Amino acid sequence: MSRTPRRPSRPVDAPRRVIGYLRVSTTGQAEHGVSLDAQRAKVEGYAALYGLELVAVLVDGGASASTLDRPELARALSMLRTGEADALLVAKLDRLTRSVRDLGDLVDTCNREGWALLSVADQLDTASAAGRLVMNILASVGQWEREAIGERTRDALRAKAGRGELVGSVPYGFRLAEDGKNLLPEPAEQAALEQARELRASGLSLRAVAAELDRLGFVSRAGSRFHAKQVSRMVAHAA
């Protein structure tokens, strides 16, 4: 005889009214809605499973997780602060923030103001001490992973630069070789660089150097007149 699956139990004092919060980091994701739809489905499914009242579902589209300064997140926190709901529900912790410091600040805020933070994918509920502990561990591991990736990327770029390969955009005075890696001098631009360096060494201001380059018939890569900031970058690169 089959049995109807039982809904997981929750503490008597667990949150009952929740605000769903969704975020995507690029405008492309926001426009296509694929990630948002997936997050919404998880949030709504979680609320239905535990019998929670979903007071609102707020969305920050094309918003980075590097800061908490997001309009809909601010709105959600304001609603929690005024008692319109007693928990913030996210599909996954990184939809809320990728910063351990920001996450810690949010946890301190929710503890101080009396609301909870819930994450579907991470199975977290800060209404319990165990949930707060697991959340902080996961956030710390996530930050370690991002820092490790950053270090590997930085080391790879340094290695490319050390081999004379292109790192970033092609600087004025050079062109990219056919191998797509190395730089070759561009004669016309090199002449402009040399002239700018000599004019600057003679004591002319950056603005005056730009004007003189224009008088001599030199133009930028875009075919326009030089300005002081361009001359500053040119001279610095040529030094």
PyMOL commands that set and color helices and strands:
alter all, ss='L'
color gray80, all
select helices_A, chain A and resi 27-32+34-49+71-81+93-95+100-113+129-162+187-201+206-215+228-238
alter helices_A, ss='H'
color red, helices_A
select strands_A, chain A and resi 17-23+53-60+87-90+116-119+124-125+174-176+183-185
alter strands_A, ss='S'
color yellow, strands_A
deselect
rebuild
show_as cartoon
